[in-house]
């Protein structure tokens, strides 16, 4: 989980647009970010397994 100071700093508008960093809204992680859901891969998996994300099921074949 990212520090609260890092999360707060990322919410400010950056000086240059290329400095914008997408972060998970749940934990603040910046790597493994899924743009469609606004979550990192870890939080996505947790919520998907709990059935909290509509339309997402664990695949099995």
Residue, then its C-alpha position, 0 to 999 in steps of 0.5 A: x500500500x502506498x503512503x498517504x503522502x504519495x497518494x496525496x501528491x499524485x492527486x495534485x495536477x502535475x506541472x507537465x501532462x507526461x508526469x501524470x501517474x495512474x494509481x489504484x483508487x483502493x490501495x494507491x499502487x501505480x504498477x499493474x494498473x488496469x485502466x478499464x477498472x481503475x484498480x491494480x492487478x492485486x485489488x482487481x483479483x481480490x474484488x473479482x474473486x469476491x464477486x464485487x465487479x459486475x460481469x467478471x468471473x474467474x475463468x475455467x476450462 
